[in-house]
């Protein structure tokens, strides 16, 4: 019997850790989540200032991916000029203790 039987092969199932890293992996997503975790909605330009070093392209792409994965919400207010704010979702709030533990591990 081989190690890779169809019913027991971990290769045939997506690893939960890899699934999580698809949502939060990369250089910019965790810093964006951390900034948004402070509470209030944040506008695009404010995010640009708080996430140092990020380019417009990477911020726009990261925000779209985070929104697609249900970790942030984008709220557009129909005002003139149009105002858009980003908020962390309840799903992402459950990630914060894990990120805090990871930060503590990194400091140790």
Gaussian input, Z-matrix of N, CA and C with variables (Angstrom, degrees):
# hf/3-21g

backbone

0 1
 N
 C     1     B1
 C     2     B2     1     A1
 N     3     B3     2     A2     1     D1
 C     4     B4     3     A3     2     D2
 C     5     B5     4     A4     3     D3
 N     6     B6     5     A5     4     D4
 C     7     B7     6     A6     5     D5
 C     8     B8     7     A7     6     D6
 N     9     B9     8     A8     7     D7
 C    10    B10     9     A9     8     D8
 C    11    B11    10    A10     9     D9
 N    12    B12    11    A11    10    D10
 C    13    B13    12    A12    11    D11
 C    14    B14    13    A13    12    D12
 N    15    B15    14    A14    13    D13
 C    16    B16    15    A15    14    D14
 C    17    B17    16    A16    15    D15
 N    18    B18    17    A17    16    D16
 C    19    B19    18    A18    17    D17
 C    20    B20    19    A19    18    D18
 N    21    B21    20    A20    19    D19
 C    22    B22    21    A21    20    D20
 C    23    B23    22    A22    21    D21
 N    24    B24    23    A23    22    D22
 C    25    B25    24    A24    23    D23
 C    26    B26    25    A25    24    D24
 N    27    B27    26    A26    25    D25
 C    28    B28    27    A27    26    D26
 C    29    B29    28    A28    27    D27
 N    30    B30    29    A29    28    D28
 C    31    B31    30    A30    29    D29
 C    32    B32    31    A31    30    D30
 N    33    B33    32    A32    31    D31
 C    34    B34    33    A33    32    D32
 C    35    B35    34    A34    33    D33
 N    36    B36    35    A35    34    D34
 C    37    B37    36    A36    35    D35
 C    38    B38    37    A37    36    D36
 N    39    B39    38    A38    37    D37
 C    40    B40    39    A39    38    D38
 C    41    B41    40    A40    39    D39
 N    42    B42    41    A41    40    D40
 C    43    B43    42    A42    41    D41
 C    44    B44    43    A43    42    D42
 N    45    B45    44    A44    43    D43
 C    46    B46    45    A45    44    D44
 C    47    B47    46    A46    45    D45
 N    48    B48    47    A47    46    D46
 C    49    B49    48    A48    47    D47
 C    50    B50    49    A49    48    D48
 N    51    B51    50    A50    49    D49
 C    52    B52    51    A51    50    D50
 C    53    B53    52    A52    51    D51
 N    54    B54    53    A53    52    D52
 C    55    B55    54    A54    53    D53
 C    56    B56    55    A55    54    D54
 N    57    B57    56    A56    55    D55
 C    58    B58    57    A57    56    D56
 C    59    B59    58    A58    57    D57
 N    60    B60    59    A59    58    D58
 C    61    B61    60    A60    59    D59
 C    62    B62    61    A61    60    D60
 N    63    B63    62    A62    61    D61
 C    64    B64    63    A63    62    D62
 C    65    B65    64    A64    63    D63
 N    66    B66    65    A65    64    D64
 C    67    B67    66    A66    65    D65
 C    68    B68    67    A67    66    D66
 N    69    B69    68    A68    67    D67
 C    70    B70    69    A69    68    D68
 C    71    B71    70    A70    69    D69
 N    72    B72    71    A71    70    D70
 C    73    B73    72    A72    71    D71
 C    74    B74    73    A73    72    D72
 N    75    B75    74    A74    73    D73
 C    76    B76    75    A75    74    D74
 C    77    B77    76    A76    75    D75
 N    78    B78    77    A77    76    D76
 C    79    B79    78    A78    77    D77
 C    80    B80    79    A79    78    D78
 N    81    B81    80    A80    79    D79
 C    82    B82    81    A81    80    D80
 C    83    B83    82    A82    81    D81
 N    84    B84    83    A83    82    D82
 C    85    B85    84    A84    83    D83
 C    86    B86    85    A85    84    D84
 N    87    B87    86    A86    85    D85
 C    88    B88    87    A87    86    D86
 C    89    B89    88    A88    87    D87
 N    90    B90    89    A89    88    D88
 C    91    B91    90    A90    89    D89
 C    92    B92    91    A91    90    D90
 N    93    B93    92    A92    91    D91
 C    94    B94    93    A93    92    D92
 C    95    B95    94    A94    93    D93
 N    96    B96    95    A95    94    D94
 C    97    B97    96    A96    95    D95
 C    98    B98    97    A97    96    D96
 N    99    B99    98    A98    97    D97
 C   100   B100    99    A99    98    D98
 C   101   B101   100   A100    99    D99
 N   102   B102   101   A101   100   D100
 C   103   B103   102   A102   101   D101
 C   104   B104   103   A103   102   D102
 N   105   B105   104   A104   103   D103
 C   106   B106   105   A105   104   D104
 C   107   B107   106   A106   105   D105
 N   108   B108   107   A107   106   D106
 C   109   B109   108   A108   107   D107
 C   110   B110   109   A109   108   D108
 N   111   B111   110   A110   109   D109
 C   112   B112   111   A111   110   D110
 C   113   B113   112   A112   111   D111
 N   114   B114   113   A113   112   D112
 C   115   B115   114   A114   113   D113
 C   116   B116   115   A115   114   D114
 N   117   B117   116   A116   115   D115
 C   118   B118   117   A117   116   D116
 C   119   B119   118   A118   117   D117
 N   120   B120   119   A119   118   D118
 C   121   B121   120   A120   119   D119
 C   122   B122   121   A121   120   D120
 N   123   B123   122   A122   121   D121
 C   124   B124   123   A123   122   D122
 C   125   B125   124   A124   123   D123
 N   126   B126   125   A125   124   D124
 C   127   B127   126   A126   125   D125
 C   128   B128   127   A127   126   D126
 N   129   B129   128   A128   127   D127
 C   130   B130   129   A129   128   D128
 C   131   B131   130   A130   129   D129
 N   132   B132   131   A131   130   D130
 C   133   B133   132   A132   131   D131
 C   134   B134   133   A133   132   D132
 N   135   B135   134   A134   133   D133
 C   136   B136   135   A135   134   D134
 C   137   B137   136   A136   135   D135
 N   138   B138   137   A137   136   D136
 C   139   B139   138   A138   137   D137
 C   140   B140   139   A139   138   D138
 N   141   B141   140   A140   139   D139
 C   142   B142   141   A141   140   D140
 C   143   B143   142   A142   141   D141
 N   144   B144   143   A143   142   D142
 C   145   B145   144   A144   143   D143
 C   146   B146   145   A145   144   D144
 N   147   B147   146   A146   145   D145
 C   148   B148   147   A147   146   D146
 C   149   B149   148   A148   147   D147
 N   150   B150   149   A149   148   D148
 C   151   B151   150   A150   149   D149
 C   152   B152   151   A151   150   D150
 N   153   B153   152   A152   151   D151
 C   154   B154   153   A153   152   D152
 C   155   B155   154   A154   153   D153
 N   156   B156   155   A155   154   D154
 C   157   B157   156   A156   155   D155
 C   158   B158   157   A157   156   D156
 N   159   B159   158   A158   157   D157
 C   160   B160   159   A159   158   D158
 C   161   B161   160   A160   159   D159
 N   162   B162   161   A161   160   D160
 C   163   B163   162   A162   161   D161
 C   164   B164   163   A163   162   D162
 N   165   B165   164   A164   163   D163
 C   166   B166   165   A165   164   D164
 C   167   B167   166   A166   165   D165
 N   168   B168   167   A167   166   D166
 C   169   B169   168   A168   167   D167
 C   170   B170   169   A169   168   D168
 N   171   B171   170   A170   169   D169
 C   172   B172   171   A171   170   D170
 C   173   B173   172   A172   171   D171
 N   174   B174   173   A173   172   D172
 C   175   B175   174   A174   173   D173
 C   176   B176   175   A175   174   D174
 N   177   B177   176   A176   175   D175
 C   178   B178   177   A177   176   D176
 C   179   B179   178   A178   177   D177
 N   180   B180   179   A179   178   D178
 C   181   B181   180   A180   179   D179
 C   182   B182   181   A181   180   D180
 N   183   B183   182   A182   181   D181
 C   184   B184   183   A183   182   D182
 C   185   B185   184   A184   183   D183
 N   186   B186   185   A185   184   D184
 C   187   B187   186   A186   185   D185
 C   188   B188   187   A187   186   D186
 N   189   B189   188   A188   187   D187
 C   190   B190   189   A189   188   D188
 C   191   B191   190   A190   189   D189
 N   192   B192   191   A191   190   D190
 C   193   B193   192   A192   191   D191
 C   194   B194   193   A193   192   D192
 N   195   B195   194   A194   193   D193
 C   196   B196   195   A195   194   D194
 C   197   B197   196   A196   195   D195
 N   198   B198   197   A197   196   D196
 C   199   B199   198   A198   197   D197
 C   200   B200   199   A199   198   D198
 N   201   B201   200   A200   199   D199
 C   202   B202   201   A201   200   D200
 C   203   B203   202   A202   201   D201
 N   204   B204   203   A203   202   D202
 C   205   B205   204   A204   203   D203
 C   206   B206   205   A205   204   D204
 N   207   B207   206   A206   205   D205
 C   208   B208   207   A207   206   D206
 C   209   B209   208   A208   207   D207
 N   210   B210   209   A209   208   D208
 C   211   B211   210   A210   209   D209
 C   212   B212   211   A211   210   D210
 N   213   B213   212   A212   211   D211
 C   214   B214   213   A213   212   D212
 C   215   B215   214   A214   213   D213
 N   216   B216   215   A215   214   D214
 C   217   B217   216   A216   215   D215
 C   218   B218   217   A217   216   D216
 N   219   B219   218   A218   217   D217
 C   220   B220   219   A219   218   D218
 C   221   B221   220   A220   219   D219
 N   222   B222   221   A221   220   D220
 C   223   B223   222   A222   221   D221
 C   224   B224   223   A223   222   D222
 N   225   B225   224   A224   223   D223
 C   226   B226   225   A225   224   D224
 C   227   B227   226   A226   225   D225
 N   228   B228   227   A227   226   D226
 C   229   B229   228   A228   227   D227
 C   230   B230   229   A229   228   D228
 N   231   B231   230   A230   229   D229
 C   232   B232   231   A231   230   D230
 C   233   B233   232   A232   231   D231
 N   234   B234   233   A233   232   D232
 C   235   B235   234   A234   233   D233
 C   236   B236   235   A235   234   D234
 N   237   B237   236   A236   235   D235
 C   238   B238   237   A237   236   D236
 C   239   B239   238   A238   237   D237
 N   240   B240   239   A239   238   D238
 C   241   B241   240   A240   239   D239
 C   242   B242   241   A241   240   D240
 N   243   B243   242   A242   241   D241
 C   244   B244   243   A243   242   D242
 C   245   B245   244   A244   243   D243
 N   246   B246   245   A245   244   D244
 C   247   B247   246   A246   245   D245
 C   248   B248   247   A247   246   D246
 N   249   B249   248   A248   247   D247
 C   250   B250   249   A249   248   D248
 C   251   B251   250   A250   249   D249
 N   252   B252   251   A251   250   D250
 C   253   B253   252   A252   251   D251
 C   254   B254   253   A253   252   D252
 N   255   B255   254   A254   253   D253
 C   256   B256   255   A255   254   D254
 C   257   B257   256   A256   255   D255
 N   258   B258   257   A257   256   D256
 C   259   B259   258   A258   257   D257
 C   260   B260   259   A259   258   D258
 N   261   B261   260   A260   259   D259
 C   262   B262   261   A261   260   D260
 C   263   B263   262   A262   261   D261
 N   264   B264   263   A263   262   D262
 C   265   B265   264   A264   263   D263
 C   266   B266   265   A265   264   D264
 N   267   B267   266   A266   265   D265
 C   268   B268   267   A267   266   D266
 C   269   B269   268   A268   267   D267
 N   270   B270   269   A269   268   D268
 C   271   B271   270   A270   269   D269
 C   272   B272   271   A271   270   D270
 N   273   B273   272   A272   271   D271
 C   274   B274   273   A273   272   D272
 C   275   B275   274   A274   273   D273
 N   276   B276   275   A275   274   D274
 C   277   B277   276   A276   275   D275
 C   278   B278   277   A277   276   D276
 N   279   B279   278   A278   277   D277
 C   280   B280   279   A279   278   D278
 C   281   B281   280   A280   279   D279
 N   282   B282   281   A281   280   D280
 C   283   B283   282   A282   281   D281
 C   284   B284   283   A283   282   D282
 N   285   B285   284   A284   283   D283
 C   286   B286   285   A285   284   D284
 C   287   B287   286   A286   285   D285
 N   288   B288   287   A287   286   D286
 C   289   B289   288   A288   287   D287
 C   290   B290   289   A289   288   D288
 N   291   B291   290   A290   289   D289
 C   292   B292   291   A291   290   D290
 C   293   B293   292   A292   291   D291
 N   294   B294   293   A293   292   D292
 C   295   B295   294   A294   293   D293
 C   296   B296   295   A295   294   D294
 N   297   B297   296   A296   295   D295
 C   298   B298   297   A297   296   D296
 C   299   B299   298   A298   297   D297
 N   300   B300   299   A299   298   D298
 C   301   B301   300   A300   299   D299
 C   302   B302   301   A301   300   D300
 N   303   B303   302   A302   301   D301
 C   304   B304   303   A303   302   D302
 C   305   B305   304   A304   303   D303
 N   306   B306   305   A305   304   D304
 C   307   B307   306   A306   305   D305
 C   308   B308   307   A307   306   D306
 N   309   B309   308   A308   307   D307
 C   310   B310   309   A309   308   D308
 C   311   B311   310   A310   309   D309
 N   312   B312   311   A311   310   D310
 C   313   B313   312   A312   311   D311
 C   314   B314   313   A313   312   D312
 N   315   B315   314   A314   313   D313
 C   316   B316   315   A315   314   D314
 C   317   B317   316   A316   315   D315
 N   318   B318   317   A317   316   D316
 C   319   B319   318   A318   317   D317
 C   320   B320   319   A319   318   D318
 N   321   B321   320   A320   319   D319
 C   322   B322   321   A321   320   D320
 C   323   B323   322   A322   321   D321

   B1=1.4574
   B2=1.5378
   B3=1.2899
   B4=1.4619
   B5=1.5253
   B6=1.3126
   B7=1.4655
   B8=1.5205
   B9=1.2999
   B10=1.4620
   B11=1.5256
   B12=1.3069
   B13=1.4552
   B14=1.5238
   B15=1.3075
   B16=1.4596
   B17=1.5237
   B18=1.3243
   B19=1.4662
   B20=1.5176
   B21=1.3213
   B22=1.4603
   B23=1.5272
   B24=1.2876
   B25=1.4554
   B26=1.5281
   B27=1.3389
   B28=1.4712
   B29=1.5266
   B30=1.3276
   B31=1.4727
   B32=1.5216
   B33=1.3267
   B34=1.4542
   B35=1.5232
   B36=1.3047
   B37=1.4576
   B38=1.5166
   B39=1.3202
   B40=1.4595
   B41=1.5179
   B42=1.2879
   B43=1.4625
   B44=1.5276
   B45=1.3379
   B46=1.4699
   B47=1.5244
   B48=1.3188
   B49=1.4640
   B50=1.5207
   B51=1.3192
   B52=1.4678
   B53=1.5222
   B54=1.3191
   B55=1.4630
   B56=1.5261
   B57=1.3282
   B58=1.4645
   B59=1.5296
   B60=1.3217
   B61=1.4620
   B62=1.5212
   B63=1.3313
   B64=1.4634
   B65=1.5280
   B66=1.3292
   B67=1.4716
   B68=1.5207
   B69=1.3306
   B70=1.4714
   B71=1.5194
   B72=1.3305
   B73=1.4575
   B74=1.5211
   B75=1.3010
   B76=1.4562
   B77=1.5178
   B78=1.2800
   B79=1.4710
   B80=1.5246
   B81=1.3339
   B82=1.4571
   B83=1.5177
   B84=1.3161
   B85=1.4633
   B86=1.5242
   B87=1.3161
   B88=1.4690
   B89=1.5305
   B90=1.3372
   B91=1.4723
   B92=1.5305
   B93=1.3296
   B94=1.4660
   B95=1.5213
   B96=1.3226
   B97=1.4641
   B98=1.5220
   B99=1.3162
   B100=1.4695
   B101=1.5278
   B102=1.3159
   B103=1.4733
   B104=1.5212
   B105=1.3216
   B106=1.4659
   B107=1.5240
   B108=1.3161
   B109=1.4647
   B110=1.5235
   B111=1.3207
   B112=1.4598
   B113=1.5212
   B114=1.3310
   B115=1.4598
   B116=1.4982
   B117=1.2989
   B118=1.4684
   B119=1.5240
   B120=1.3185
   B121=1.4548
   B122=1.5156
   B123=1.3141
   B124=1.4619
   B125=1.5240
   B126=1.3065
   B127=1.4607
   B128=1.5278
   B129=1.3087
   B130=1.4608
   B131=1.5285
   B132=1.3328
   B133=1.4705
   B134=1.5195
   B135=1.3177
   B136=1.4616
   B137=1.5291
   B138=1.3251
   B139=1.4700
   B140=1.5237
   B141=1.3384
   B142=1.4719
   B143=1.5234
   B144=1.3224
   B145=1.4625
   B146=1.5221
   B147=1.3243
   B148=1.4658
   B149=1.5199
   B150=1.3226
   B151=1.4623
   B152=1.5275
   B153=1.3039
   B154=1.4661
   B155=1.5172
   B156=1.3311
   B157=1.4543
   B158=1.5146
   B159=1.3160
   B160=1.4607
   B161=1.5329
   B162=1.3182
   B163=1.4642
   B164=1.5275
   B165=1.3290
   B166=1.4641
   B167=1.5212
   B168=1.3203
   B169=1.4630
   B170=1.5173
   B171=1.3189
   B172=1.4610
   B173=1.5284
   B174=1.3206
   B175=1.4569
   B176=1.5256
   B177=1.3200
   B178=1.4626
   B179=1.5272
   B180=1.3234
   B181=1.4647
   B182=1.5240
   B183=1.3208
   B184=1.4647
   B185=1.5249
   B186=1.3364
   B187=1.4625
   B188=1.5285
   B189=1.3209
   B190=1.4705
   B191=1.5206
   B192=1.3274
   B193=1.4651
   B194=1.5199
   B195=1.3245
   B196=1.4663
   B197=1.5216
   B198=1.3206
   B199=1.4628
   B200=1.5369
   B201=1.3061
   B202=1.4656
   B203=1.5337
   B204=1.3313
   B205=1.4594
   B206=1.5283
   B207=1.3357
   B208=1.4605
   B209=1.5162
   B210=1.3385
   B211=1.4633
   B212=1.5256
   B213=1.3212
   B214=1.4645
   B215=1.5280
   B216=1.3071
   B217=1.4609
   B218=1.5198
   B219=1.3156
   B220=1.4632
   B221=1.5183
   B222=1.3321
   B223=1.4643
   B224=1.5188
   B225=1.3253
   B226=1.4635
   B227=1.5215
   B228=1.3221
   B229=1.4642
   B230=1.5217
   B231=1.2957
   B232=1.4637
   B233=1.5198
   B234=1.2927
   B235=1.4632
   B236=1.5202
   B237=1.2873
   B238=1.4590
   B239=1.5042
   B240=1.2997
   B241=1.4562
   B242=1.5381
   B243=1.3297
   B244=1.4648
   B245=1.5234
   B246=1.3177
   B247=1.4701
   B248=1.5191
   B249=1.3449
   B250=1.4632
   B251=1.5218
   B252=1.3249
   B253=1.4608
   B254=1.5190
   B255=1.3254
   B256=1.4588
   B257=1.5228
   B258=1.3332
   B259=1.4603
   B260=1.5244
   B261=1.3089
   B262=1.4598
   B263=1.5369
   B264=1.3243
   B265=1.4643
   B266=1.5337
   B267=1.3147
   B268=1.4677
   B269=1.5292
   B270=1.3136
   B271=1.4680
   B272=1.5332
   B273=1.3221
   B274=1.4661
   B275=1.5225
   B276=1.3308
   B277=1.4723
   B278=1.5170
   B279=1.3362
   B280=1.4670
   B281=1.5247
   B282=1.3168
   B283=1.4619
   B284=1.5342
   B285=1.3113
   B286=1.4675
   B287=1.5304
   B288=1.3440
   B289=1.4750
   B290=1.5317
   B291=1.3138
   B292=1.4681
   B293=1.5190
   B294=1.3360
   B295=1.4641
   B296=1.5218
   B297=1.3346
   B298=1.4627
   B299=1.5235
   B300=1.3291
   B301=1.4706
   B302=1.5167
   B303=1.3220
   B304=1.4605
   B305=1.5251
   B306=1.3352
   B307=1.4737
   B308=1.5219
   B309=1.3414
   B310=1.4763
   B311=1.5213
   B312=1.3297
   B313=1.4551
   B314=1.5262
   B315=1.3532
   B316=1.4545
   B317=1.5245
   B318=1.3288
   B319=1.4659
   B320=1.5269
   B321=1.3214
   B322=1.4754
   B323=1.5205
   A1=108.48
   A2=116.85
   A3=120.08
   A4=111.01
   A5=114.84
   A6=120.85
   A7=111.52
   A8=115.90
   A9=120.81
   A10=111.95
   A11=116.98
   A12=120.79
   A13=108.34
   A14=117.03
   A15=121.89
   A16=112.78
   A17=118.41
   A18=120.35
   A19=112.89
   A20=118.33
   A21=120.56
   A22=113.95
   A23=116.73
   A24=119.78
   A25=111.56
   A26=117.34
   A27=118.51
   A28=112.07
   A29=116.87
   A30=120.06
   A31=111.63
   A32=116.61
   A33=120.59
   A34=112.60
   A35=116.27
   A36=120.58
   A37=108.17
   A38=115.55
   A39=118.91
   A40=109.32
   A41=116.27
   A42=122.28
   A43=108.96
   A44=118.54
   A45=120.08
   A46=112.80
   A47=116.97
   A48=119.92
   A49=110.40
   A50=117.21
   A51=119.78
   A52=110.85
   A53=116.16
   A54=120.43
   A55=110.60
   A56=116.19
   A57=120.85
   A58=110.88
   A59=115.93
   A60=119.44
   A61=112.69
   A62=117.66
   A63=119.60
   A64=110.24
   A65=115.99
   A66=120.28
   A67=112.81
   A68=117.28
   A69=119.65
   A70=113.72
   A71=116.66
   A72=120.10
   A73=112.25
   A74=114.80
   A75=120.53
   A76=110.56
   A77=114.17
   A78=120.91
   A79=113.43
   A80=118.91
   A81=120.72
   A82=116.24
   A83=118.93
   A84=119.84
   A85=113.11
   A86=117.66
   A87=119.61
   A88=111.10
   A89=119.49
   A90=117.75
   A91=113.38
   A92=117.37
   A93=120.33
   A94=109.84
   A95=117.22
   A96=121.14
   A97=110.55
   A98=116.93
   A99=120.66
   A100=111.64
   A101=117.40
   A102=120.83
   A103=109.95
   A104=116.61
   A105=120.43
   A106=112.46
   A107=117.27
   A108=120.38
   A109=112.33
   A110=116.99
   A111=120.78
   A112=111.93
   A113=117.04
   A114=118.38
   A115=116.20
   A116=116.75
   A117=121.93
   A118=111.58
   A119=115.40
   A120=120.71
   A121=110.83
   A122=114.82
   A123=120.22
   A124=108.56
   A125=114.93
   A126=120.89
   A127=110.13
   A128=114.74
   A129=122.52
   A130=112.50
   A131=117.00
   A132=120.21
   A133=112.30
   A134=116.71
   A135=120.02
   A136=110.59
   A137=116.35
   A138=120.07
   A139=110.59
   A140=116.71
   A141=120.99
   A142=110.71
   A143=116.35
   A144=120.37
   A145=111.83
   A146=117.01
   A147=120.99
   A148=113.89
   A149=117.00
   A150=120.58
   A151=106.48
   A152=115.29
   A153=121.46
   A154=112.38
   A155=114.32
   A156=120.52
   A157=115.00
   A158=117.93
   A159=120.39
   A160=109.97
   A161=115.74
   A162=120.17
   A163=109.22
   A164=115.88
   A165=120.59
   A166=111.30
   A167=116.06
   A168=120.95
   A169=111.29
   A170=116.89
   A171=120.58
   A172=111.51
   A173=117.83
   A174=119.98
   A175=109.98
   A176=117.15
   A177=121.10
   A178=110.92
   A179=117.22
   A180=121.64
   A181=111.22
   A182=116.99
   A183=121.22
   A184=111.22
   A185=116.88
   A186=120.08
   A187=111.29
   A188=116.63
   A189=120.33
   A190=110.99
   A191=116.64
   A192=120.62
   A193=111.40
   A194=117.34
   A195=120.70
   A196=111.13
   A197=116.22
   A198=120.03
   A199=110.06
   A200=116.80
   A201=121.78
   A202=111.58
   A203=116.24
   A204=121.56
   A205=113.04
   A206=116.82
   A207=120.57
   A208=115.35
   A209=117.20
   A210=120.31
   A211=112.90
   A212=116.60
   A213=120.77
   A214=108.49
   A215=114.61
   A216=119.88
   A217=108.44
   A218=114.35
   A219=122.30
   A220=106.19
   A221=115.53
   A222=120.40
   A223=108.13
   A224=115.06
   A225=121.01
   A226=108.53
   A227=114.91
   A228=121.37
   A229=108.08
   A230=116.24
   A231=120.42
   A232=110.75
   A233=113.83
   A234=123.04
   A235=106.82
   A236=115.58
   A237=120.34
   A238=108.33
   A239=121.05
   A240=124.54
   A241=110.98
   A242=115.78
   A243=121.03
   A244=109.25
   A245=114.61
   A246=121.04
   A247=108.17
   A248=115.92
   A249=122.09
   A250=107.99
   A251=115.90
   A252=121.47
   A253=109.17
   A254=114.68
   A255=122.03
   A256=108.55
   A257=114.96
   A258=122.19
   A259=109.20
   A260=115.99
   A261=121.46
   A262=107.73
   A263=116.98
   A264=121.23
   A265=110.33
   A266=115.11
   A267=120.41
   A268=110.14
   A269=116.37
   A270=121.01
   A271=110.16
   A272=117.00
   A273=120.82
   A274=111.51
   A275=116.95
   A276=119.53
   A277=111.48
   A278=117.00
   A279=119.31
   A280=111.88
   A281=116.66
   A282=122.46
   A283=112.41
   A284=117.76
   A285=122.00
   A286=113.07
   A287=120.48
   A288=118.64
   A289=112.86
   A290=116.91
   A291=120.46
   A292=110.43
   A293=116.70
   A294=120.35
   A295=111.05
   A296=116.85
   A297=120.51
   A298=111.05
   A299=116.61
   A300=120.54
   A301=110.97
   A302=116.42
   A303=120.91
   A304=110.66
   A305=116.86
   A306=120.85
   A307=110.95
   A308=116.19
   A309=119.97
   A310=110.59
   A311=116.18
   A312=120.62
   A313=110.33
   A314=116.03
   A315=120.73
   A316=113.02
   A317=116.61
   A318=120.05
   A319=110.89
   A320=116.48
   A321=120.50
   A322=108.76
   D1=129.47
   D2=-179.26
   D3=-81.40
   D4=161.31
   D5=177.51
   D6=-63.36
   D7=-27.22
   D8=-171.33
   D9=-102.98
   D10=54.96
   D11=174.34
   D12=-67.05
   D13=146.23
   D14=-176.64
   D15=-58.15
   D16=-33.49
   D17=-176.69
   D18=-84.54
   D19=-15.52
   D20=-175.47
   D21=-123.63
   D22=3.78
   D23=-173.93
   D24=-77.82
   D25=117.00
   D26=176.32
   D27=-68.67
   D28=-17.36
   D29=179.25
   D30=-68.16
   D31=-23.27
   D32=-176.44
   D33=-88.47
   D34=-7.49
   D35=178.54
   D36=-116.52
   D37=147.97
   D38=178.16
   D39=-74.97
   D40=131.20
   D41=178.30
   D42=-66.74
   D43=129.50
   D44=179.85
   D45=-59.10
   D46=-34.27
   D47=178.84
   D48=-67.16
   D49=-42.37
   D50=177.36
   D51=-64.28
   D52=-36.61
   D53=177.33
   D54=-62.03
   D55=-44.14
   D56=178.61
   D57=-64.09
   D58=-42.82
   D59=-178.68
   D60=-67.66
   D61=-25.09
   D62=174.22
   D63=-64.42
   D64=-32.86
   D65=-179.06
   D66=-80.98
   D67=-38.70
   D68=-172.76
   D69=-117.87
   D70=2.14
   D71=-177.76
   D72=-71.39
   D73=169.30
   D74=-178.99
   D75=99.39
   D76=173.89
   D77=-174.16
   D78=-76.69
   D79=-28.13
   D80=-165.68
   D81=-110.22
   D82=-20.82
   D83=-172.46
   D84=-66.51
   D85=-43.05
   D86=179.67
   D87=-64.87
   D88=-45.31
   D89=175.86
   D90=-59.13
   D91=-37.02
   D92=177.85
   D93=-64.94
   D94=-45.75
   D95=178.55
   D96=-60.44
   D97=-42.30
   D98=179.69
   D99=-62.17
   D100=-42.72
   D101=178.22
   D102=-63.42
   D103=-45.42
   D104=-178.44
   D105=-69.75
   D106=-22.95
   D107=-178.11
   D108=-69.71
   D109=-11.20
   D110=178.78
   D111=-64.81
   D112=-18.66
   D113=173.71
   D114=129.95
   D115=-83.38
   D116=-172.61
   D117=-65.24
   D118=160.18
   D119=175.76
   D120=-64.00
   D121=146.79
   D122=-178.25
   D123=-127.29
   D124=137.00
   D125=178.45
   D126=-82.88
   D127=161.66
   D128=-174.99
   D129=-53.91
   D130=-51.37
   D131=-176.91
   D132=-64.16
   D133=-33.67
   D134=176.68
   D135=-67.25
   D136=-39.68
   D137=175.25
   D138=-60.94
   D139=-41.59
   D140=178.55
   D141=-56.70
   D142=-40.27
   D143=-179.04
   D144=-72.13
   D145=-38.61
   D146=-174.73
   D147=-80.74
   D148=-26.83
   D149=177.18
   D150=-100.44
   D151=85.69
   D152=-172.53
   D153=-63.60
   D154=133.61
   D155=174.69
   D156=93.05
   D157=-11.02
   D158=-178.53
   D159=-77.04
   D160=143.47
   D161=177.60
   D162=-91.06
   D163=163.30
   D164=176.06
   D165=-56.01
   D166=-43.87
   D167=-178.43
   D168=-61.40
   D169=-47.08
   D170=-177.82
   D171=-69.60
   D172=-36.28
   D173=177.60
   D174=-65.06
   D175=-47.50
   D176=179.87
   D177=-60.15
   D178=-45.74
   D179=179.97
   D180=-64.10
   D181=-46.21
   D182=-179.17
   D183=-62.95
   D184=-42.09
   D185=178.68
   D186=-62.63
   D187=-41.59
   D188=178.59
   D189=-62.69
   D190=-43.45
   D191=-179.59
   D192=-67.83
   D193=-42.24
   D194=178.21
   D195=-63.58
   D196=-38.00
   D197=177.76
   D198=-68.25
   D199=-43.73
   D200=178.11
   D201=-57.82
   D202=-37.85
   D203=-177.81
   D204=-86.52
   D205=2.80
   D206=175.30
   D207=78.04
   D208=20.52
   D209=-178.75
   D210=-96.19
   D211=-21.31
   D212=174.59
   D213=-136.70
   D214=160.55
   D215=172.00
   D216=-121.79
   D217=147.25
   D218=178.54
   D219=-111.45
   D220=123.04
   D221=179.98
   D222=-115.52
   D223=122.23
   D224=178.62
   D225=-105.87
   D226=124.51
   D227=178.56
   D228=-96.92
   D229=128.71
   D230=-178.50
   D231=-82.39
   D232=75.52
   D233=177.51
   D234=-122.18
   D235=171.52
   D236=173.66
   D237=-117.27
   D238=118.49
   D239=-6.06
   D240=-70.98
   D241=160.51
   D242=-179.43
   D243=-62.92
   D244=135.42
   D245=179.75
   D246=-114.92
   D247=133.17
   D248=178.62
   D249=-124.23
   D250=134.33
   D251=175.86
   D252=-128.13
   D253=151.77
   D254=179.55
   D255=-114.80
   D256=139.95
   D257=-179.00
   D258=-131.52
   D259=150.38
   D260=173.93
   D261=-80.07
   D262=144.08
   D263=179.90
   D264=-92.55
   D265=168.80
   D266=176.55
   D267=-60.85
   D268=-37.80
   D269=178.20
   D270=-58.36
   D271=-44.66
   D272=-179.46
   D273=-71.40
   D274=-31.43
   D275=178.55
   D276=-61.32
   D277=-30.64
   D278=177.86
   D279=-69.26
   D280=-17.42
   D281=179.15
   D282=-81.55
   D283=-22.98
   D284=-173.69
   D285=-57.52
   D286=-47.43
   D287=178.06
   D288=-58.77
   D289=-36.10
   D290=177.87
   D291=-65.93
   D292=-41.69
   D293=178.36
   D294=-65.97
   D295=-37.08
   D296=176.93
   D297=-64.75
   D298=-40.23
   D299=176.70
   D300=-64.79
   D301=-40.96
   D302=178.43
   D303=-64.68
   D304=-39.13
   D305=177.15
   D306=-63.99
   D307=-42.15
   D308=177.78
   D309=-62.92
   D310=-40.76
   D311=177.31
   D312=-61.93
   D313=-41.72
   D314=179.56
   D315=-64.35
   D316=-35.06
   D317=178.71
   D318=-72.84
   D319=-30.80
   D320=179.17
   D321=-74.12

